[in-house]
């Protein structure tokens, strides 16, 4: 990723943060709703990683000693 793409990503991320902050300040959404959504996203990622690990483990089968 070159410098121009990195700057664009930073601008987009900061813009999203500003929009969320403004929506929270005006009372359109609550901070707890964002925390719950973020927690569910993280939990989904963790459970997905565990599922992939289990799938690969079962796919490999038993290893002879």
Residue pairs with C-beta under 8 A, 6 or more apart in sequence:
1 9
20 29
20 34
23 29
24 30
24 31
24 34
